Amino acid sequence: MHIRLTPAEYVHAAHAGFMRQASNTCKGRIDAYGYSGIGYDLHIQGAIAEFVVAKAMRLFWTGLSAVGASDVAGLQVRSSANHNYRLIVHPGDPDDAPFVLVTWNGLEYVVRGWVYGSDAKQQQYWQEPVKGRPAYFVPQSDIHSIDELQEILNGVIA
């Protein structure tokens, strides 16, 4: 599912990500899972991907974040600027949550699909492509269509 953000939508979501990292910095929090990049990049990109999922699925997105909370209406969102990227799930992630993969190039985003946390946590997906940061990496060929998730959500919400 392809989603194009307007400049205003992009700035709105990016600002939410900036505020998250600013809050974390003020509270002395460190980035999770051994991430050593720039935290602002991670939070801005993550917030934009969450906004994209909310827009694609017609769900409300507050932009607020709390440690351990879902990203969008019970969904967990993962993203990458690489369109061939795999969906990453960490051992401590919730088993019963749907994880959604978003990739992008500029203002063009693709909601690739989803998988439940428990289905992602299979030995065949366990890898450590970055030393010290092992996780489950589910290839796009093994994730479900986003349309299927929309049908599930419609059944739950209706």
C-alpha positions in Angstrom: 0.0 0.0 0.0 1.6 3.3 -1.2 1.1 6.4 0.9 2.2 9.9 0.0 2.5 12.5 2.8 1.8 16.1 2.3 4.6 18.4 3.5 2.3 19.4 6.5 1.7 15.8 7.5 5.5 15.1 7.2 6.4 18.1 9.5 3.6 17.2 12.0 4.9 13.6 12.4 8.5 14.6 12.4 7.8 17.1 15.1 6.3 14.4 17.3 9.4 12.3 16.8 11.6 15.2 17.7 9.6 15.9 20.9 9.9 12.2 21.9 13.7 12.3 21.7 13.9 15.6 23.4 11.9 14.2 26.3 14.1 11.1 26.4 17.2 13.2 26.5 15.8 15.4 29.3 14.9 12.3 31.3 18.4 10.7 30.8 17.0 7.8 28.8 19.4 5.9 26.5 18.4 4.3 23.2 17.2 0.7 23.3 18.8 -2.5 22.0 22.4 -1.0 21.8 21.5 1.5 19.2 24.4 3.9 18.8 23.2 6.2 16.0 21.5 9.6 16.4 18.4 9.1 18.6 16.6 12.0 16.9 16.8 10.3 13.5 15.4 7.1 15.0 12.5 8.8 16.7 11.6 11.1 13.8 11.6 8.3 11.3 9.6 6.1 13.6 7.0 8.7 14.3 6.6 9.4 10.6 6.2 5.7 9.9 3.5 5.5 12.6 1.7 8.4 11.0 1.8 6.6 7.7 0.3 3.5 9.2 -2.4 5.5 10.9 -3.2 7.2 7.6 -3.2 4.0 5.6 -5.4 2.2 8.1 -7.7 5.2 8.8 -6.8 5.1 12.5 -6.3 7.9 14.9 -2.7 8.8 15.8 -2.0 11.0 18.8 1.8 11.3 18.2 2.3 10.7 21.9 4.5 7.9 23.0 5.1 6.1 26.3 7.7 3.4 27.0 6.1 0.0 26.3 2.9 1.5 24.7 1.7 0.5 21.2 2.5 2.8 18.3 -0.9 3.0 16.7 -4.1 1.5 18.1 -2.4 -1.7 19.3 0.0 -1.9 16.4 3.7 -1.8 16.5 5.4 0.0 13.6 8.9 -0.7 12.2 10.5 1.2 9.4 13.5 1.6 7.0 14.6 3.8 4.1 15.7 0.5 2.4 12.8 -1.0 0.4 14.3 -4.4 0.8 14.5 -4.2 4.6 13.2 -7.0 6.7 10.7 -6.5 9.6 12.6 -6.5 12.9 11.2 -7.8 16.1 13.1 -8.0 19.4 12.8 -10.8 22.0 11.1 -8.6 24.5 8.5 -7.3 22.1 4.9 -8.4 22.7 3.9 -11.7 21.2 0.2 -10.8 20.6 0.8 -7.5 18.8 0.8 -7.0 15.1 4.1 -5.6 13.8 3.8 -3.5 10.6 6.7 -2.8 8.2 7.0 0.6 6.4 9.6 1.6 3.9 10.1 5.0 2.3 11.9 7.2 -0.2 11.3 10.9 0.4 7.6 11.6 1.0 6.6 8.3 -0.7 6.0 5.5 1.8 5.0 1.8 1.3 3.2 -0.1 4.0 4.7 -3.5 3.3 2.7 -5.8 5.6 2.6 -7.3 9.0 3.2 -10.3 11.3 2.3 -11.1 14.9 5.2 -10.9 17.3 4.9 -14.6 18.2 5.1 -15.6 14.5 8.2 -13.4 14.0 10.0 -15.0 17.0 11.2 -18.1 15.1 14.8 -19.4 15.2 15.0 -19.1 11.4 14.7 -15.3 11.7 17.2 -14.8 14.5 20.2 -12.9 13.2 22.8 -10.4 14.3 23.6 -8.3 11.2 25.0 -5.5 13.5 27.3 -6.9 16.2 25.7 -6.6 19.7 22.2 -6.0 18.3 20.6 -9.5 17.6 16.9 -9.7 16.8 14.4 -11.5 14.7 14.4 -10.3 11.0 11.4 -11.4 9.1 11.8 -11.2 5.3 9.0 -9.3 3.4 8.2 -12.6 1.6 7.1 -14.0 5.0 4.8 -11.2 6.2 1.1 -10.9 5.6 -0.7 -8.4 3.4 -1.7 -5.1 5.0 -5.2 -5.7 3.6 -5.5 -8.8 5.7 -4.7 -6.7 8.8 -7.3 -4.2 7.8 -9.9 -6.9 7.6 -8.9 -8.2 11.1 -9.1 -4.7 12.5 -12.5 -4.1 10.9 -13.8 -7.3 12.5 -12.5 -6.3 15.9 -13.6 -2.7 15.7 -17.0 -3.4 14.1 
